[in-house]
Amino acid sequence: MRVAAIVVNYNSGGYLEKCLAGLAAQTRSADRILVVDNASGDESGSAPAAPGGAVEWIPLAWNTGFAAANN
């Protein structure tokens, strides 16, 4: 079984880094981690370093809202 995690980000500041660290600390690691950035204006809008693995970073040109970004 393969596991993917999708994280929708919008101006999350330091929470994004903590979220990615939490994903890395799970007993079953995600095979794929996607961070969809909803045009953040803070420091969370740049590609984060993911502990324990690579993150696929998907920047959006404008804030599409949670549902559209998650889909």
Short mmCIF file of the C-alpha atoms (twelve columns), coordinates in Angstrom:
data_MODEL
# 
_entry.id   MODEL 
# 
loop_
_atom_site.group_PDB 
_atom_site.id 
_atom_site.type_symbol 
_atom_site.label_atom_id 
_atom_site.label_alt_id 
_atom_site.label_comp_id 
_atom_site.label_asym_id 
_atom_site.label_seq_id 
_atom_site.Cartn_x 
_atom_site.Cartn_y 
_atom_site.Cartn_z 
_atom_site.pdbx_PDB_model_num 
ATOM 1  C CA . MET A 1  0.000   0.000  0.000  1 
ATOM 2  C CA . ARG A 2  1.261   3.460  -0.890 1 
ATOM 3  C CA . VAL A 3  0.532   6.519  1.247  1 
ATOM 4  C CA . ALA A 4  0.444   10.149 0.126  1 
ATOM 5  C CA . ALA A 5  -0.019  13.257 2.260  1 
ATOM 6  C CA . ILE A 6  -1.347  16.514 0.835  1 
ATOM 7  C CA . VAL A 7  -0.720  19.658 2.858  1 
ATOM 8  C CA . VAL A 8  -2.540  22.806 1.756  1 
ATOM 9  C CA . ASN A 9  -0.585  25.862 2.880  1 
ATOM 10 C CA . TYR A 10 -1.594  29.501 3.150  1 
ATOM 11 C CA . ASN A 11 0.489   31.855 5.286  1 
ATOM 12 C CA . SER A 12 1.117   29.139 7.865  1 
ATOM 13 C CA . GLY A 13 4.386   30.572 9.139  1 
ATOM 14 C CA . GLY A 14 6.250   28.097 11.355 1 
ATOM 15 C CA . TYR A 15 3.360   25.628 11.417 1 
ATOM 16 C CA . LEU A 16 4.295   24.158 8.033  1 
ATOM 17 C CA . GLU A 17 7.742   23.135 9.229  1 
ATOM 18 C CA . LYS A 18 6.210   21.505 12.328 1 
ATOM 19 C CA . CYS A 19 3.630   19.741 10.164 1 
ATOM 20 C CA . LEU A 20 6.307   18.271 7.894  1 
ATOM 21 C CA . ALA A 21 8.356   17.195 10.927 1 
ATOM 22 C CA . GLY A 22 5.251   15.477 12.305 1 
ATOM 23 C CA . LEU A 23 4.719   13.620 9.044  1 
ATOM 24 C CA . ALA A 24 8.349   12.487 9.082  1 
ATOM 25 C CA . ALA A 25 7.955   11.192 12.654 1 
ATOM 26 C CA . GLN A 26 5.102   8.797  11.850 1 
ATOM 27 C CA . THR A 27 5.680   5.059  12.174 1 
ATOM 28 C CA . ARG A 28 4.514   4.654  8.548  1 
ATOM 29 C CA . SER A 29 6.187   7.284  6.390  1 
ATOM 30 C CA . ALA A 30 4.326   8.802  3.492  1 
ATOM 31 C CA . ASP A 31 5.601   7.632  0.121  1 
ATOM 32 C CA . ARG A 32 4.759   11.020 -1.305 1 
ATOM 33 C CA . ILE A 33 4.294   14.419 0.366  1 
ATOM 34 C CA . LEU A 34 2.779   17.270 -1.601 1 
ATOM 35 C CA . VAL A 35 2.629   20.825 -0.302 1 
ATOM 36 C CA . VAL A 36 0.200   22.969 -2.264 1 
ATOM 37 C CA . ASP A 37 0.857   26.636 -1.541 1 
ATOM 38 C CA . ASN A 38 -2.147  28.913 -2.010 1 
ATOM 39 C CA . ALA A 39 -0.074  32.007 -2.959 1 
ATOM 40 C CA . SER A 40 1.228   32.637 0.563  1 
ATOM 41 C CA . GLY A 41 2.682   36.045 1.275  1 
ATOM 42 C CA . ASP A 42 4.797   34.989 4.256  1 
ATOM 43 C CA . GLU A 43 7.952   32.894 4.572  1 
ATOM 44 C CA . SER A 44 5.917   29.689 4.285  1 
ATOM 45 C CA . GLY A 45 5.447   30.457 0.580  1 
ATOM 46 C CA . SER A 46 8.907   29.162 -0.317 1 
ATOM 47 C CA . ALA A 47 9.720   25.473 -0.632 1 
ATOM 48 C CA . PRO A 48 10.409  23.996 2.816  1 
ATOM 49 C CA . ALA A 49 13.064  21.458 3.641  1 
ATOM 50 C CA . ALA A 50 11.380  18.229 4.645  1 
ATOM 51 C CA . PRO A 51 12.928  16.116 7.366  1 
ATOM 52 C CA . GLY A 52 13.342  12.530 6.270  1 
ATOM 53 C CA . GLY A 53 12.396  12.934 2.650  1 
ATOM 54 C CA . ALA A 54 11.574  15.051 -0.326 1 
ATOM 55 C CA . VAL A 55 8.521   17.240 -0.653 1 
ATOM 56 C CA . GLU A 56 6.805   17.983 -3.931 1 
ATOM 57 C CA . TRP A 57 6.123   21.711 -3.864 1 
ATOM 58 C CA . ILE A 58 3.178   23.006 -5.923 1 
ATOM 59 C CA . PRO A 59 2.912   26.813 -5.866 1 
ATOM 60 C CA . LEU A 60 -0.366  28.318 -7.036 1 
ATOM 61 C CA . ALA A 61 -0.575  31.780 -8.625 1 
ATOM 62 C CA . TRP A 62 -3.540  32.815 -6.443 1 
ATOM 63 C CA . ASN A 63 -5.442  31.547 -3.422 1 
ATOM 64 C CA . THR A 64 -7.884  29.019 -4.832 1 
ATOM 65 C CA . GLY A 65 -9.279  28.029 -1.425 1 
ATOM 66 C CA . PHE A 66 -8.767  24.794 0.468  1 
ATOM 67 C CA . ALA A 67 -11.022 22.491 -1.540 1 
ATOM 68 C CA . ALA A 68 -9.594  23.407 -4.953 1 
ATOM 69 C CA . ALA A 69 -6.002  23.269 -3.699 1 
ATOM 70 C CA . ASN A 70 -6.577  19.908 -2.026 1 
ATOM 71 C CA . ASN A 71 -8.139  18.421 -5.139 1 
# 
